[in-house]
Amino acid sequence: MPDIPSDLTWERAAPPEATGPGPWIEIAFGEGDDPETPVYIRETSDPGNVVTTNRRKWDAFVLGVQAGEFDHFVEGVEPAP
């Protein structure tokens, strides 16, 4: 597992009106704009378990979400109240 920098700024992926501890997904970006710059992902309920990818793969994932490529994973799932 790669070393995780201690000075990362974690950004919580939660609705603005969300309250409570979650669990929520948090994202932190490594320094730089290079396509191979690390992107760190963790869950608030287990912050020591960090998944690492890179900026190129993260950007491709985000574009896929925006294009609806993953909608089939949530078919029939009701939003939380």
Distance bins in CASP14 RR format, pairs under 12 A and 6 or more apart:
PFRMAT RR
TARGET T0000
AUTHOR 0000-0000-0000
RMODE 2
METHOD distances of the structure
MODEL  1
1 38 0 0 0 0 0 1 0 0 0 0 0
1 40 0 0 0 0 0 1 0 0 0 0 0
1 48 0 0 0 0 0 1 0 0 0 0 0
1 49 0 0 0 0 1 0 0 0 0 0 0
1 50 1 0 0 1 0 0 0 0 0 0 0
1 51 0 0 0 0 1 0 0 0 0 0 0
1 52 1 0 0 1 0 0 0 0 0 0 0
2 30 0 0 0 0 0 1 0 0 0 0 0
2 38 1 0 0 1 0 0 0 0 0 0 0
2 39 0 0 0 0 0 1 0 0 0 0 0
2 40 0 0 0 0 1 0 0 0 0 0 0
2 50 0 0 0 0 1 0 0 0 0 0 0
2 51 0 0 0 0 0 1 0 0 0 0 0
2 52 1 0 1 0 0 0 0 0 0 0 0
2 53 0 0 0 0 0 1 0 0 0 0 0
2 54 0 0 0 0 0 1 0 0 0 0 0
3 30 0 0 0 0 0 1 0 0 0 0 0
3 38 0 0 0 0 0 1 0 0 0 0 0
3 40 0 0 0 0 0 1 0 0 0 0 0
3 50 0 0 0 0 0 1 0 0 0 0 0
3 52 0 0 0 0 1 0 0 0 0 0 0
4 10 0 0 0 0 0 1 0 0 0 0 0
4 28 0 0 0 0 1 0 0 0 0 0 0
4 30 0 0 0 0 0 1 0 0 0 0 0
4 38 0 0 0 0 1 0 0 0 0 0 0
4 39 0 0 0 0 0 1 0 0 0 0 0
4 40 1 0 0 1 0 0 0 0 0 0 0
4 41 0 0 0 0 0 1 0 0 0 0 0
4 42 0 0 0 0 1 0 0 0 0 0 0
4 47 0 0 0 0 0 1 0 0 0 0 0
4 48 0 0 0 0 1 0 0 0 0 0 0
4 49 0 0 0 0 0 1 0 0 0 0 0
4 50 1 0 1 0 0 0 0 0 0 0 0
4 51 0 0 0 0 0 1 0 0 0 0 0
4 52 1 0 0 1 0 0 0 0 0 0 0
5 28 0 0 0 0 1 0 0 0 0 0 0
5 29 0 0 0 0 0 1 0 0 0 0 0
5 30 1 0 0 1 0 0 0 0 0 0 0
5 31 0 0 0 0 1 0 0 0 0 0 0
5 37 0 0 0 0 0 1 0 0 0 0 0
5 38 0 0 0 0 1 0 0 0 0 0 0
5 40 0 0 0 0 1 0 0 0 0 0 0
5 50 0 0 0 0 0 1 0 0 0 0 0
5 52 0 0 0 0 0 1 0 0 0 0 0
6 28 0 0 0 0 0 1 0 0 0 0 0
6 40 0 0 0 0 0 1 0 0 0 0 0
6 48 0 0 0 0 0 1 0 0 0 0 0
6 50 0 0 0 0 0 1 0 0 0 0 0
7 28 0 0 0 0 1 0 0 0 0 0 0
7 30 0 0 0 0 1 0 0 0 0 0 0
7 31 0 0 0 0 1 0 0 0 0 0 0
7 40 0 0 0 0 0 1 0 0 0 0 0
8 26 0 0 0 0 1 0 0 0 0 0 0
8 27 0 0 0 0 1 0 0 0 0 0 0
8 28 1 1 0 0 0 0 0 0 0 0 0
8 29 0 0 0 0 1 0 0 0 0 0 0
8 30 1 0 0 1 0 0 0 0 0 0 0
8 31 0 0 0 0 1 0 0 0 0 0 0
8 38 0 0 0 0 1 0 0 0 0 0 0
8 39 0 0 0 0 0 1 0 0 0 0 0
8 40 1 0 0 1 0 0 0 0 0 0 0
8 41 0 0 0 0 0 1 0 0 0 0 0
8 42 0 0 0 0 1 0 0 0 0 0 0
8 47 0 0 0 0 0 1 0 0 0 0 0
8 50 0 0 0 0 1 0 0 0 0 0 0
8 52 0 0 0 0 0 1 0 0 0 0 0
9 26 0 0 0 0 1 0 0 0 0 0 0
9 27 0 0 0 0 1 0 0 0 0 0 0
9 28 1 0 0 1 0 0 0 0 0 0 0
9 29 0 0 0 0 1 0 0 0 0 0 0
9 30 0 0 0 0 1 0 0 0 0 0 0
9 31 0 0 0 0 0 1 0 0 0 0 0
9 40 0 0 0 0 0 1 0 0 0 0 0
10 24 0 0 0 0 1 0 0 0 0 0 0
10 25 0 0 0 0 1 0 0 0 0 0 0
10 26 1 0 1 0 0 0 0 0 0 0 0
10 27 1 0 0 1 0 0 0 0 0 0 0
10 28 1 0 1 0 0 0 0 0 0 0 0
10 29 0 0 0 0 1 0 0 0 0 0 0
10 30 0 0 0 0 0 1 0 0 0 0 0
10 39 0 0 0 0 0 1 0 0 0 0 0
10 40 0 0 0 0 1 0 0 0 0 0 0
10 41 0 0 0 0 1 0 0 0 0 0 0
10 42 1 0 0 1 0 0 0 0 0 0 0
10 43 0 0 0 0 0 1 0 0 0 0 0
10 44 0 0 0 0 1 0 0 0 0 0 0
10 47 0 0 0 0 1 0 0 0 0 0 0
10 48 0 0 0 0 0 1 0 0 0 0 0
10 50 0 0 0 0 1 0 0 0 0 0 0
11 24 0 0 0 0 0 1 0 0 0 0 0
11 25 0 0 0 0 1 0 0 0 0 0 0
11 26 1 0 0 1 0 0 0 0 0 0 0
11 27 1 0 1 0 0 0 0 0 0 0 0
11 28 1 0 0 1 0 0 0 0 0 0 0
11 29 0 0 0 0 1 0 0 0 0 0 0
11 30 0 0 0 0 0 1 0 0 0 0 0
11 39 0 0 0 0 0 1 0 0 0 0 0
11 40 0 0 0 0 0 1 0 0 0 0 0
11 41 0 0 0 0 0 1 0 0 0 0 0
11 42 0 0 0 0 0 1 0 0 0 0 0
11 44 0 0 0 0 0 1 0 0 0 0 0
12 18 0 0 0 0 1 0 0 0 0 0 0
12 19 0 0 0 0 0 1 0 0 0 0 0
12 20 0 0 0 0 0 1 0 0 0 0 0
12 21 0 0 0 0 0 1 0 0 0 0 0
12 22 0 0 0 0 1 0 0 0 0 0 0
12 23 0 0 0 0 0 1 0 0 0 0 0
12 24 1 0 1 0 0 0 0 0 0 0 0
12 25 1 0 0 1 0 0 0 0 0 0 0
12 26 1 0 1 0 0 0 0 0 0 0 0
12 27 0 0 0 0 1 0 0 0 0 0 0
12 28 0 0 0 0 0 1 0 0 0 0 0
12 41 0 0 0 0 0 1 0 0 0 0 0
12 42 0 0 0 0 0 1 0 0 0 0 0
12 43 0 0 0 0 0 1 0 0 0 0 0
12 44 1 0 0 1 0 0 0 0 0 0 0
12 47 0 0 0 0 0 1 0 0 0 0 0
13 22 0 0 0 0 0 1 0 0 0 0 0
13 23 0 0 0 0 0 1 0 0 0 0 0
13 24 1 0 0 1 0 0 0 0 0 0 0
13 25 1 0 1 0 0 0 0 0 0 0 0
13 26 1 0 0 1 0 0 0 0 0 0 0
13 27 1 0 0 1 0 0 0 0 0 0 0
13 28 0 0 0 0 0 1 0 0 0 0 0
13 41 0 0 0 0 1 0 0 0 0 0 0
13 42 0 0 0 0 0 1 0 0 0 0 0
13 43 0 0 0 0 0 1 0 0 0 0 0
13 44 0 0 0 0 1 0 0 0 0 0 0
13 62 0 0 0 0 0 1 0 0 0 0 0
13 65 0 0 0 0 0 1 0 0 0 0 0
14 20 0 0 0 0 1 0 0 0 0 0 0
14 21 0 0 0 0 0 1 0 0 0 0 0
14 22 1 0 0 1 0 0 0 0 0 0 0
14 23 0 0 0 0 1 0 0 0 0 0 0
14 24 1 0 1 0 0 0 0 0 0 0 0
14 25 0 0 0 0 1 0 0 0 0 0 0
14 26 0 0 0 0 1 0 0 0 0 0 0
14 27 0 0 0 0 0 1 0 0 0 0 0
14 43 0 0 0 0 0 1 0 0 0 0 0
14 44 0 0 0 0 1 0 0 0 0 0 0
14 80 0 0 0 0 0 1 0 0 0 0 0
15 22 0 0 0 0 0 1 0 0 0 0 0
15 24 0 0 0 0 1 0 0 0 0 0 0
15 79 0 0 0 0 0 1 0 0 0 0 0
15 80 0 0 0 0 1 0 0 0 0 0 0
17 80 0 0 0 0 0 1 0 0 0 0 0
18 24 1 0 0 1 0 0 0 0 0 0 0
18 25 0 0 0 0 0 1 0 0 0 0 0
18 44 0 0 0 0 0 1 0 0 0 0 0
18 80 0 0 0 0 1 0 0 0 0 0 0
20 44 0 0 0 0 1 0 0 0 0 0 0
20 45 0 0 0 0 0 1 0 0 0 0 0
21 43 0 0 0 0 0 1 0 0 0 0 0
21 44 1 0 0 1 0 0 0 0 0 0 0
21 45 1 0 0 1 0 0 0 0 0 0 0
21 46 0 0 0 0 0 1 0 0 0 0 0
21 47 0 0 0 0 0 1 0 0 0 0 0
22 43 0 0 0 0 1 0 0 0 0 0 0
22 44 1 0 1 0 0 0 0 0 0 0 0
22 45 1 0 0 1 0 0 0 0 0 0 0
22 46 0 0 0 0 0 1 0 0 0 0 0
22 80 0 0 0 0 0 1 0 0 0 0 0
23 42 0 0 0 0 1 0 0 0 0 0 0
23 43 1 0 1 0 0 0 0 0 0 0 0
23 44 1 0 1 0 0 0 0 0 0 0 0
23 45 1 1 0 0 0 0 0 0 0 0 0
23 46 1 0 0 1 0 0 0 0 0 0 0
23 47 0 0 0 0 0 1 0 0 0 0 0
23 49 0 0 0 0 0 1 0 0 0 0 0
23 80 0 0 0 0 0 1 0 0 0 0 0
24 41 0 0 0 0 0 1 0 0 0 0 0
24 42 0 0 0 0 1 0 0 0 0 0 0
24 43 1 0 0 1 0 0 0 0 0 0 0
24 44 1 0 1 0 0 0 0 0 0 0 0
24 45 0 0 0 0 1 0 0 0 0 0 0
24 46 0 0 0 0 0 1 0 0 0 0 0
24 47 0 0 0 0 0 1 0 0 0 0 0
24 80 0 0 0 0 0 1 0 0 0 0 0
25 39 0 0 0 0 0 1 0 0 0 0 0
25 40 0 0 0 0 0 1 0 0 0 0 0
25 41 1 0 0 1 0 0 0 0 0 0 0
25 42 1 0 0 1 0 0 0 0 0 0 0
25 43 1 0 1 0 0 0 0 0 0 0 0
25 44 1 0 0 1 0 0 0 0 0 0 0
25 45 0 0 0 0 0 1 0 0 0 0 0
25 46 0 0 0 0 0 1 0 0 0 0 0
25 47 0 0 0 0 0 1 0 0 0 0 0
25 49 0 0 0 0 0 1 0 0 0 0 0
25 50 0 0 0 0 0 1 0 0 0 0 0
25 51 0 0 0 0 1 0 0 0 0 0 0
26 39 0 0 0 0 0 1 0 0 0 0 0
26 40 0 0 0 0 1 0 0 0 0 0 0
26 41 1 0 0 1 0 0 0 0 0 0 0
26 42 1 0 1 0 0 0 0 0 0 0 0
26 43 1 0 0 1 0 0 0 0 0 0 0
26 44 1 0 0 1 0 0 0 0 0 0 0
26 45 0 0 0 0 0 1 0 0 0 0 0
26 46 0 0 0 0 0 1 0 0 0 0 0
26 47 1 0 0 1 0 0 0 0 0 0 0
26 48 0 0 0 0 0 1 0 0 0 0 0
26 49 0 0 0 0 0 1 0 0 0 0 0
26 50 0 0 0 0 1 0 0 0 0 0 0
26 51 0 0 0 0 0 1 0 0 0 0 0
27 38 0 0 0 0 0 1 0 0 0 0 0
27 39 1 0 0 1 0 0 0 0 0 0 0
27 40 1 0 0 1 0 0 0 0 0 0 0
27 41 1 0 1 0 0 0 0 0 0 0 0
27 42 0 0 0 0 1 0 0 0 0 0 0
27 43 0 0 0 0 0 1 0 0 0 0 0
27 44 0 0 0 0 0 1 0 0 0 0 0
27 50 0 0 0 0 0 1 0 0 0 0 0
27 51 0 0 0 0 0 1 0 0 0 0 0
27 52 0 0 0 0 0 1 0 0 0 0 0
27 53 0 0 0 0 0 1 0 0 0 0 0
27 55 0 0 0 0 0 1 0 0 0 0 0
27 58 1 0 0 1 0 0 0 0 0 0 0
27 61 0 0 0 0 0 1 0 0 0 0 0
27 62 0 0 0 0 0 1 0 0 0 0 0
28 37 0 0 0 0 0 1 0 0 0 0 0
28 38 0 0 0 0 1 0 0 0 0 0 0
28 39 1 0 0 1 0 0 0 0 0 0 0
28 40 1 0 1 0 0 0 0 0 0 0 0
28 41 0 0 0 0 1 0 0 0 0 0 0
28 42 0 0 0 0 1 0 0 0 0 0 0
28 47 0 0 0 0 0 1 0 0 0 0 0
28 50 0 0 0 0 1 0 0 0 0 0 0
28 51 0 0 0 0 0 1 0 0 0 0 0
28 52 0 0 0 0 1 0 0 0 0 0 0
28 53 0 0 0 0 0 1 0 0 0 0 0
28 55 0 0 0 0 0 1 0 0 0 0 0
28 58 0 0 0 0 0 1 0 0 0 0 0
29 37 1 0 0 1 0 0 0 0 0 0 0
29 38 1 0 0 1 0 0 0 0 0 0 0
29 39 1 0 1 0 0 0 0 0 0 0 0
29 40 1 0 0 1 0 0 0 0 0 0 0
29 41 0 0 0 0 0 1 0 0 0 0 0
29 52 0 0 0 0 0 1 0 0 0 0 0
29 53 0 0 0 0 0 1 0 0 0 0 0
29 54 0 0 0 0 0 1 0 0 0 0 0
29 55 1 0 0 1 0 0 0 0 0 0 0
29 58 0 0 0 0 1 0 0 0 0 0 0
29 59 0 0 0 0 0 1 0 0 0 0 0
30 36 0 0 0 0 0 1 0 0 0 0 0
30 37 1 0 1 0 0 0 0 0 0 0 0
30 38 1 0 1 0 0 0 0 0 0 0 0
30 39 1 0 0 1 0 0 0 0 0 0 0
30 40 1 0 0 1 0 0 0 0 0 0 0
30 41 0 0 0 0 0 1 0 0 0 0 0
30 52 0 0 0 0 1 0 0 0 0 0 0
30 53 0 0 0 0 0 1 0 0 0 0 0
30 54 0 0 0 0 1 0 0 0 0 0 0
30 55 0 0 0 0 1 0 0 0 0 0 0
30 58 0 0 0 0 0 1 0 0 0 0 0
31 37 1 0 0 1 0 0 0 0 0 0 0
31 38 0 0 0 0 1 0 0 0 0 0 0
31 39 0 0 0 0 0 1 0 0 0 0 0
31 40 0 0 0 0 0 1 0 0 0 0 0
31 55 0 0 0 0 0 1 0 0 0 0 0
32 38 0 0 0 0 1 0 0 0 0 0 0
32 39 0 0 0 0 0 1 0 0 0 0 0
32 54 0 0 0 0 0 1 0 0 0 0 0
32 55 0 0 0 0 1 0 0 0 0 0 0
33 54 0 0 0 0 0 1 0 0 0 0 0
33 55 1 0 0 1 0 0 0 0 0 0 0
33 56 0 0 0 0 0 1 0 0 0 0 0
33 59 0 0 0 0 0 1 0 0 0 0 0
34 54 0 0 0 0 1 0 0 0 0 0 0
34 55 1 0 0 1 0 0 0 0 0 0 0
34 56 0 0 0 0 1 0 0 0 0 0 0
34 59 0 0 0 0 0 1 0 0 0 0 0
35 53 0 0 0 0 0 1 0 0 0 0 0
35 54 1 0 0 1 0 0 0 0 0 0 0
35 55 1 0 1 0 0 0 0 0 0 0 0
35 56 1 1 0 0 0 0 0 0 0 0 0
35 57 0 0 0 0 1 0 0 0 0 0 0
35 58 0 0 0 0 1 0 0 0 0 0 0
35 59 0 0 0 0 1 0 0 0 0 0 0
35 60 0 0 0 0 0 1 0 0 0 0 0
36 52 0 0 0 0 0 1 0 0 0 0 0
36 53 0 0 0 0 0 1 0 0 0 0 0
36 54 1 0 1 0 0 0 0 0 0 0 0
36 55 1 0 0 1 0 0 0 0 0 0 0
36 56 1 0 0 1 0 0 0 0 0 0 0
36 57 0 0 0 0 1 0 0 0 0 0 0
36 58 0 0 0 0 0 1 0 0 0 0 0
36 59 0 0 0 0 0 1 0 0 0 0 0
37 52 0 0 0 0 0 1 0 0 0 0 0
37 53 0 0 0 0 0 1 0 0 0 0 0
37 54 1 0 0 1 0 0 0 0 0 0 0
37 55 1 0 1 0 0 0 0 0 0 0 0
37 56 0 0 0 0 1 0 0 0 0 0 0
37 57 0 0 0 0 0 1 0 0 0 0 0
37 58 0 0 0 0 1 0 0 0 0 0 0
37 59 0 0 0 0 0 1 0 0 0 0 0
38 50 0 0 0 0 0 1 0 0 0 0 0
38 51 0 0 0 0 0 1 0 0 0 0 0
38 52 1 0 1 0 0 0 0 0 0 0 0
38 53 1 0 0 1 0 0 0 0 0 0 0
38 54 1 0 0 1 0 0 0 0 0 0 0
38 55 1 0 0 1 0 0 0 0 0 0 0
38 56 0 0 0 0 0 1 0 0 0 0 0
38 57 0 0 0 0 0 1 0 0 0 0 0
38 58 0 0 0 0 1 0 0 0 0 0 0
39 50 0 0 0 0 0 1 0 0 0 0 0
39 51 0 0 0 0 1 0 0 0 0 0 0
39 52 1 0 0 1 0 0 0 0 0 0 0
39 53 1 0 1 0 0 0 0 0 0 0 0
39 54 1 0 0 1 0 0 0 0 0 0 0
39 55 1 0 1 0 0 0 0 0 0 0 0
39 56 0 0 0 0 1 0 0 0 0 0 0
39 57 1 0 0 1 0 0 0 0 0 0 0
39 58 1 0 1 0 0 0 0 0 0 0 0
39 59 0 0 0 0 1 0 0 0 0 0 0
39 60 0 0 0 0 0 1 0 0 0 0 0
39 61 0 0 0 0 1 0 0 0 0 0 0
39 62 0 0 0 0 0 1 0 0 0 0 0
40 47 0 0 0 0 0 1 0 0 0 0 0
40 48 0 0 0 0 0 1 0 0 0 0 0
40 49 0 0 0 0 0 1 0 0 0 0 0
40 50 1 0 1 0 0 0 0 0 0 0 0
40 51 1 0 0 1 0 0 0 0 0 0 0
40 52 1 0 1 0 0 0 0 0 0 0 0
40 53 0 0 0 0 1 0 0 0 0 0 0
40 54 0 0 0 0 0 1 0 0 0 0 0
40 55 0 0 0 0 0 1 0 0 0 0 0
40 58 0 0 0 0 1 0 0 0 0 0 0
41 47 0 0 0 0 0 1 0 0 0 0 0
41 48 0 0 0 0 0 1 0 0 0 0 0
41 49 0 0 0 0 1 0 0 0 0 0 0
41 50 1 0 0 1 0 0 0 0 0 0 0
41 51 1 0 1 0 0 0 0 0 0 0 0
41 52 1 0 0 1 0 0 0 0 0 0 0
41 53 1 0 0 1 0 0 0 0 0 0 0
41 54 0 0 0 0 0 1 0 0 0 0 0
41 57 0 0 0 0 0 1 0 0 0 0 0
41 58 0 0 0 0 1 0 0 0 0 0 0
41 61 0 0 0 0 0 1 0 0 0 0 0
42 48 1 0 0 1 0 0 0 0 0 0 0
42 49 1 0 0 1 0 0 0 0 0 0 0
42 50 1 0 1 0 0 0 0 0 0 0 0
42 51 1 0 0 1 0 0 0 0 0 0 0
42 52 0 0 0 0 1 0 0 0 0 0 0
43 49 1 0 0 1 0 0 0 0 0 0 0
43 50 0 0 0 0 1 0 0 0 0 0 0
43 51 0 0 0 0 1 0 0 0 0 0 0
44 50 0 0 0 0 0 1 0 0 0 0 0
51 57 0 0 0 0 0 1 0 0 0 0 0
51 58 0 0 0 0 0 1 0 0 0 0 0
51 61 0 0 0 0 0 1 0 0 0 0 0
52 58 0 0 0 0 0 1 0 0 0 0 0
53 59 0 0 0 0 0 1 0 0 0 0 0
53 60 0 0 0 0 1 0 0 0 0 0 0
53 61 1 0 0 1 0 0 0 0 0 0 0
53 62 0 0 0 0 0 1 0 0 0 0 0
54 60 0 0 0 0 0 1 0 0 0 0 0
54 61 0 0 0 0 0 1 0 0 0 0 0
55 61 0 0 0 0 0 1 0 0 0 0 0
55 62 0 0 0 0 0 1 0 0 0 0 0
56 62 0 0 0 0 0 1 0 0 0 0 0
56 63 0 0 0 0 0 1 0 0 0 0 0
57 63 0 0 0 0 0 1 0 0 0 0 0
57 64 0 0 0 0 0 1 0 0 0 0 0
58 64 0 0 0 0 0 1 0 0 0 0 0
58 65 0 0 0 0 0 1 0 0 0 0 0
59 65 0 0 0 0 0 1 0 0 0 0 0
59 66 0 0 0 0 0 1 0 0 0 0 0
60 66 0 0 0 0 0 1 0 0 0 0 0
60 67 0 0 0 0 0 1 0 0 0 0 0
60 69 0 0 0 0 1 0 0 0 0 0 0
60 70 0 0 0 0 0 1 0 0 0 0 0
61 67 0 0 0 0 0 1 0 0 0 0 0
61 68 0 0 0 0 0 1 0 0 0 0 0
61 69 0 0 0 0 1 0 0 0 0 0 0
61 70 0 0 0 0 1 0 0 0 0 0 0
62 68 0 0 0 0 0 1 0 0 0 0 0
62 69 0 0 0 0 0 1 0 0 0 0 0
62 70 0 0 0 0 0 1 0 0 0 0 0
63 69 0 0 0 0 1 0 0 0 0 0 0
63 70 0 0 0 0 0 1 0 0 0 0 0
64 70 1 0 0 1 0 0 0 0 0 0 0
64 71 0 0 0 0 1 0 0 0 0 0 0
64 73 0 0 0 0 0 1 0 0 0 0 0
65 71 0 0 0 0 1 0 0 0 0 0 0
65 73 0 0 0 0 0 1 0 0 0 0 0
65 74 0 0 0 0 0 1 0 0 0 0 0
68 74 0 0 0 0 0 1 0 0 0 0 0
68 75 0 0 0 0 0 1 0 0 0 0 0
70 77 0 0 0 0 0 1 0 0 0 0 0
71 77 0 0 0 0 0 1 0 0 0 0 0
74 80 0 0 0 0 0 1 0 0 0 0 0
END
